Amino acid sequence: MATLDIDGVRASFPSLESGYIYADNAGGSQTAQGVIDRIVDYLTNTNVQLGADYFVGTLSTQRVDEGSFTVAELFNAASIDEVAFGPSSTMIIENIARALENDIQPGDEFIITYEHEGFYIILLYPFVKNNSTLIIANNGPWKRLAERCNAVVKYWRPTPVSAENPYSVAYKVEELLPLVSSRTRLAAITACSNILGSVVPVEEAVKALRQRAKEQGARKVEVSVDCVAYAPHRKMDVQKWDIDYCVFSLYKVYGAHNAAAYVRSASLQTSLTSIAHHFLKVDDKPYKLQPGGPGYELVYGATAVVPYLKSLTPEDDLAVSYDAIANHEQKLLVPLLRFLTDAKQVGRGVRIVGTSEINLSRVPTVSFVVVGQNTIKSKDIVGAFDKKGGIGIRYGHFYAYSLVDNLRPKLDVDDGVVRISLVHYNTVGEVEKIVDVLREVLA
């Protein structure tokens, strides 16, 4: 079993030296020293416009190009021509949705999950072209695309898995398939819920979805996967998953504040139409994804992410390192979930939002509410942590507005849930300190 040297891991993050407990990592991880070093090096030594013929310009261009190899490896994309950078995952998806407009017909159907509504920003990318059903997360852009093109939106809803806890919701593949019809064009799903912490079996879901779509006579179905809450914890594999679009945020995978996109080559050539101006066109050839949005220094900083991840295990292999991450994160779940689900806390009104099993079907993103006769607002629980100091957790709906709003019994969507989100640099000792504060607050 792959294991982590946790002391070595923590030594890679200068922010951890203060002893502060970062437990809001689903909102953004700490940045690895290697990434910081490369950003400083770029700004110090090669901070010039790309494409120039002089030495520094050539070196700068080469360094930024290296970023494409990094994210292609993280996605397991077939080519660097299938990947690009952007300021945020939401912005990237908005651009893809805009680029798809010419390929969507009235009556086409989109299947989307409830998470990650995102926020509305537009960034010009040289994307897009054709027509059918698409499922994609960060669902705001897809809902707006449906409105513009008179398409139909269907929701893959999470449902309870435990009779004792109505908030124990999870996505089930068998509840996705009835949504597929002959008009399905797009499916947009999350690989991992940023509220529930549950991992969706992407390969299984996509295979079943494509088979059902074929049986129904769907003309063209594309699948988009939001890996924002997945990529810090598990290895992505867009080829194995057989998907067309994918996004994740590098600032949640120990990098700086930018994001990356994967678009399958076939979709680039047959589904997307460029939303950029004509002068970005190159010799009438298929549009190549270009770095854009974030500063060049952030793209170069991203080149340190894969080396950092590979350094976590002696094998120097991404898959092995992600296995070690998953194994360590299971240890983090044990004290937290055992406390929140013990009989005393359940009697107190504590309810996990999502499943409470401690296994590889979930990551250490744990959300809960306190309901019943002795209700405590999520805001007040987090406020108690803030007052005590030294630990950062958070409350709210976390852009999964529809998911929280549709939970029953009804919750105050603005107060939302308490979310404690951990990653591999957290320790069991830190989790025990979090539990000690929860014990005081819930007493």
C-alpha positions in Angstrom: 0.0 0.0 0.0 1.4 3.4 -1.0 2.0 5.7 1.9 3.0 9.3 2.5 5.8 10.8 4.4 3.6 13.4 6.0 6.5 15.4 7.5 8.0 15.6 4.1 4.7 16.6 2.6 4.2 19.5 5.0 7.7 20.7 4.4 6.7 21.5 0.9 4.1 24.1 2.0 5.6 27.1 3.7 2.2 28.4 4.9 1.9 25.3 7.2 4.8 26.4 9.3 2.6 28.8 11.2 0.6 25.8 12.7 -2.6 27.2 11.4 -5.0 24.4 10.5 -6.3 24.8 7.0 -9.6 22.9 6.7 -11.3 24.8 3.9 -9.2 23.2 1.1 -12.2 22.6 -1.1 -12.2 26.3 -1.6 -8.5 26.4 -2.5 -5.4 24.5 -1.3 -2.2 25.9 -0.1 0.5 26.4 -2.7 3.5 24.2 -2.9 7.0 25.8 -2.6 8.0 24.4 -6.0 5.2 26.4 -7.6 6.1 29.5 -5.7 9.7 29.2 -6.8 8.8 28.8 -10.5 6.5 31.8 -10.4 9.2 34.0 -8.8 11.8 32.7 -11.2 9.6 33.5 -14.2 8.8 37.0 -13.0 12.5 37.6 -12.2 14.1 36.2 -15.3 11.7 35.7 -18.2 8.8 38.2 -17.7 8.4 39.3 -21.3 5.8 39.0 -24.0 5.6 35.6 -25.7 6.7 35.0 -29.3 9.6 37.3 -29.5 12.7 36.0 -31.3 15.3 37.4 -28.8 16.7 34.9 -26.3 14.6 35.9 -23.2 11.4 35.9 -25.3 12.2 32.4 -26.7 12.9 31.1 -23.2 9.7 32.7 -21.9 7.7 31.1 -24.6 9.3 27.7 -24.0 8.5 27.9 -20.3 4.9 28.7 -20.8 4.6 25.9 -23.4 5.8 23.5 -20.7 2.5 24.2 -18.8 0.6 22.4 -21.5 2.6 19.2 -21.0 1.9 19.4 -17.2 -1.9 19.6 -17.5 -2.0 17.1 -20.4 -0.3 14.6 -18.0 -2.8 15.4 -15.2 -5.7 14.9 -17.5 -4.1 12.0 -19.4 -5.0 13.8 -22.6 -3.8 12.3 -25.9 -2.1 15.5 -27.0 -1.1 19.0 -25.6 -3.4 20.4 -28.4 -6.3 19.2 -26.3 -5.5 21.3 -23.2 -5.6 25.0 -22.3 -5.5 27.3 -19.3 -8.0 29.9 -18.1 -8.6 32.0 -15.0 -11.2 29.7 -13.6 -13.1 26.6 -14.3 -16.4 28.5 -14.6 -15.0 30.9 -17.1 -13.6 28.0 -19.2 -17.0 26.2 -19.2 -18.8 29.4 -20.2 -16.5 29.7 -23.2 -17.0 26.1 -24.2 -20.8 26.6 -23.9 -20.6 29.7 -26.1 -18.5 27.8 -28.6 -21.1 25.0 -28.7 -24.0 27.3 -29.7 -23.9 26.6 -33.4 -24.1 22.9 -32.7 -27.1 22.9 -30.4 -30.6 22.4 -31.9 -34.0 23.4 -30.4 -35.3 20.5 -28.3 -31.8 19.1 -27.6 -31.5 17.9 -24.0 -28.8 18.6 -21.4 -28.4 16.4 -18.3 -26.7 18.2 -15.5 -26.0 17.6 -11.8 -26.9 20.0 -9.0 -23.4 21.1 -8.0 -21.1 24.0 -8.8 -23.4 26.6 -10.2 -20.4 28.8 -10.8 -20.4 32.5 -11.5 -20.8 34.4 -14.8 -17.7 35.7 -16.5 -16.7 35.6 -20.2 -13.2 34.9 -21.5 -12.5 34.7 -25.2 -11.1 31.3 -26.2 -10.6 30.0 -29.8 -13.1 27.1 -29.1 -16.0 25.3 -30.7 -18.6 23.9 -33.6 -21.9 21.2 -34.1 -25.2 19.5 -32.5 -26.6 16.8 -29.9 -26.9 16.2 -25.9 -24.3 17.3 -23.4 -23.9 16.7 -19.7 -21.6 19.1 -18.0 -21.0 20.6 -14.5 -20.5 24.1 -13.3 -24.1 24.1 -14.5 -24.8 27.8 -14.8 -23.2 28.1 -18.3 -25.2 25.0 -19.5 -28.5 26.4 -18.3 -27.8 29.7 -20.0 -26.8 27.8 -23.2 -30.1 25.9 -23.0 -32.0 29.2 -22.8 -30.2 30.7 -25.8 -30.8 27.6 -27.9 -34.2 26.5 -26.7 -32.7 23.3 -25.4 -34.2 21.3 -22.4 -32.4 20.9 -19.1 -32.8 17.7 -17.1 -31.4 17.1 -13.6 -29.6 14.1 -12.3 -30.6 14.4 -8.6 -28.9 12.9 -5.6 -31.2 10.8 -3.4 -30.9 9.5 0.2 -29.1 6.2 0.8 -30.1 5.9 4.4 -33.6 5.8 5.9 -32.3 7.2 9.1 -30.7 10.3 7.5 -32.7 12.2 4.8 -29.6 14.2 4.0 -27.5 11.1 3.2 -27.9 11.8 -0.5 -25.7 10.4 -3.3 -25.7 10.2 -7.1 -26.8 6.8 -8.4 -26.1 5.7 -12.0 -29.4 3.8 -12.2 -31.1 7.2 -11.6 -29.1 8.8 -14.4 -30.1 6.4 -17.2 -33.9 7.2 -17.3 -33.0 10.8 -18.1 -31.4 9.7 -21.4 -33.5 10.0 -24.5 -33.2 10.2 -28.3 -32.7 14.0 -27.9 -29.9 13.8 -25.4 -27.0 16.0 -26.5 -24.9 16.8 -23.5 -24.3 15.4 -20.0 -22.5 17.6 -17.5 -21.5 15.8 -14.3 -19.2 16.3 -11.3 -16.6 13.7 -10.7 -16.8 14.5 -7.0 -19.3 16.6 -5.1 -17.9 19.7 -3.4 -20.6 19.4 -0.8 -21.2 15.6 -0.4 -17.6 14.6 -0.8 -18.8 11.5 -2.7 -16.9 10.3 -5.8 -19.0 9.6 -8.9 -17.9 6.5 -10.8 -17.3 8.4 -14.0 -16.2 5.6 -16.2 -19.2 3.4 -15.2 -21.6 6.3 -15.6 -20.3 7.4 -19.0 -20.3 3.9 -20.3 -23.8 3.2 -19.2 -25.0 6.6 -20.5 -23.5 6.1 -23.9 -25.0 2.7 -24.2 -28.5 4.0 -23.2 -28.1 6.9 -25.7 -27.2 4.5 -28.5 -30.3 2.3 -27.7 -32.5 5.4 -27.7 -31.1 6.5 -31.1 -29.5 9.7 -29.8 -27.7 11.4 -32.7 -24.7 12.9 -30.8 -23.9 12.9 -27.1 -21.0 14.6 -25.5 -20.0 14.4 -21.8 -18.3 17.1 -19.7 -16.9 16.4 -16.3 -16.2 18.9 -13.6 -13.1 17.7 -11.7 -12.7 20.7 -9.5 -13.4 18.8 -6.3 -11.9 15.6 -7.6 -8.4 16.5 -8.9 -6.9 17.2 -5.5 -7.8 13.7 -4.3 -7.9 11.3 -7.3 -6.1 10.8 -10.6 -8.0 12.0 -13.7 -8.1 10.0 -16.9 -10.1 11.6 -19.7 -9.2 8.9 -22.2 -10.3 6.0 -19.9 -13.4 7.8 -19.0 -14.3 8.4 -22.7 -15.3 12.1 -22.2 -15.3 15.1 -24.4 -14.7 18.0 -22.0 -13.1 18.3 -18.6 -12.0 21.1 -16.2 -10.2 21.5 -12.9 -8.7 24.3 -10.8 -5.0 24.3 -10.3 -5.3 26.5 -7.2 -7.1 23.5 -5.6 -4.3 21.1 -6.7 -1.5 23.0 -4.9 -0.8 25.5 -7.6 -1.6 29.2 -8.2 -5.0 30.7 -9.1 -5.7 29.5 -12.6 -7.6 26.6 -14.1 -7.2 24.1 -17.0 -9.4 22.6 -19.6 -9.5 19.4 -21.7 -11.4 19.3 -25.0 -11.3 16.1 -27.0 -9.8 16.6 -30.5 -12.9 15.3 -32.2 -15.0 17.9 -30.4 -12.6 20.7 -31.3 -13.1 19.8 -35.0 -16.8 18.9 -35.1 -18.6 20.6 -32.2 -17.0 23.9 -31.4 -17.0 27.1 -33.4 -14.4 29.8 -32.5 -15.7 32.6 -30.4 -12.6 34.6 -31.0 -12.0 37.3 -33.6 -10.9 36.2 -37.1 -7.3 37.4 -36.6 -6.7 34.6 -34.2 -7.4 32.1 -37.0 -4.4 30.2 -38.2 -4.3 29.1 -41.9 -7.9 27.8 -41.8 -6.7 24.8 -39.7 -8.7 23.4 -36.8 -8.5 25.7 -33.8 -5.8 24.9 -31.3 -6.4 25.5 -27.7 -4.2 28.4 -26.6 -2.9 29.4 -23.1 -4.9 32.4 -22.0 -6.5 34.2 -19.1 -4.0 33.8 -16.3 -0.6 35.4 -16.2 2.1 33.5 -18.0 3.9 33.2 -14.7 1.0 31.2 -13.3 1.1 28.8 -16.3 4.8 28.3 -15.8 4.2 27.8 -12.0 1.8 25.0 -12.9 4.7 23.0 -14.3 5.8 22.3 -10.7 2.5 20.6 -9.8 3.2 17.2 -11.4 6.8 17.0 -10.1 5.5 17.8 -6.6 2.8 15.1 -6.8 5.2 12.5 -8.2 7.7 13.3 -5.4 5.2 12.0 -2.8 6.2 8.4 -3.5 9.5 6.7 -4.5 8.0 5.3 -7.7 7.8 8.8 -9.2 4.4 7.9 -10.7 1.2 10.0 -10.6 -1.1 7.0 -10.1 1.0 5.7 -7.1 1.1 9.1 -5.6 -2.7 9.5 -5.9 -3.2 6.1 -4.3 -1.0 7.3 -1.4 -3.0 10.5 -1.1 -6.3 8.5 -1.0 -4.9 6.1 1.6 -3.8 9.0 3.9 -7.1 10.9 3.5 -9.0 7.8 4.6 -7.1 8.1 7.9 -8.3 11.8 8.2 -11.9 10.8 7.8 -11.9 8.3 10.7 -11.9 10.6 13.7 -14.1 13.2 12.1 -16.9 10.9 10.8 -16.8 8.7 13.9 -17.4 11.8 16.0 -20.2 13.3 13.9 -22.0 10.0 13.5 -21.8 8.6 17.1 -25.1 8.1 18.9 -24.6 11.2 21.1 -24.2 13.6 18.2 -27.0 12.0 16.1 -29.2 12.4 19.1 -28.0 16.0 19.3 -29.3 16.6 15.8 -26.1 16.3 13.8 -26.7 15.0 10.3 -24.0 14.3 7.7 -24.9 15.8 4.3 -23.9 12.9 2.1 -22.8 9.5 2.9 -20.9 8.6 6.2 -19.0 5.5 5.1 -15.2 5.6 5.5 -14.0 4.2 2.2 -12.7 5.2 -1.2 -16.2 6.2 -2.4 -15.6 9.6 -0.7 -12.9 12.2 -0.2 -12.3 14.1 3.1 -14.8 16.8 2.3 -17.3 16.5 5.1 -20.5 18.6 5.3 -23.1 18.5 8.1 -25.9 20.4 9.7 -27.4 20.4 13.2 -31.2 20.1 13.1 -34.1 19.3 15.4 -35.1 20.8 18.7 -31.7 22.1 19.5 -30.8 23.5 16.0 -27.6 25.4 15.6 -27.0 27.5 12.6 -24.1 26.5 10.4 -23.0 30.2 10.6 -22.8 30.0 14.4 -20.8 26.8 14.4 -18.2 28.3 12.1 -18.3 31.5 14.1 -17.3 29.6 17.2 -14.3 28.3 15.4 -13.4 31.8 14.2 -13.7 33.1 17.7 -11.4 30.4 19.1 -8.9 30.9 16.2 -6.3 28.7 14.7 -8.6 26.7 12.5 -10.3 27.6 9.2 -13.5 26.0 8.2 -16.5 27.4 6.4 -20.3 27.4 6.0 -22.7 28.1 3.1 -23.9 26.5 -0.1 -20.5 26.6 -1.9 -22.1 27.3 -5.3 -24.0 24.1 -5.0 -27.2 26.2 -4.5 -29.6 23.8 -6.2 -28.3 20.8 -4.2 -28.7 22.5 -0.8 -32.0 24.1 -1.8 -33.5 20.8 -2.7 -32.5 18.9 0.4 -35.5 17.7 2.5 -36.4 18.6 5.3 -35.7 22.1 3.9 -32.6 23.9 5.0 -31.9 27.6 4.9 -29.9 27.7 1.7 -28.0 30.9 2.8 -26.9 29.3 6.1 -26.2 26.1 4.2 -24.0 23.5 5.7 -20.8 23.4 7.8 -18.0 22.1 5.5 -14.7 20.7 6.7 -12.5 19.9 3.7 -9.2 18.3 4.1 -6.3 17.2 1.8 -3.2 15.1 2.0 -1.1 17.7 3.9 -3.6 17.7 6.8 -2.8 15.4 9.7 -4.8 13.2 12.0 -3.6 15.4 14.9 -5.2 18.4 13.2 -8.5 16.5 12.7 -8.5 15.6 16.4 -8.1 19.3 17.3 -11.1 20.1 15.0 -13.1 17.4 16.8 -12.2 18.9 20.2 -13.7 22.2 19.1 -16.8 20.6 17.7 -17.2 18.7 21.0 -17.3 22.1 22.8 -19.6 23.8 20.3 -22.1 20.9 20.3 -22.1 20.2 24.0 
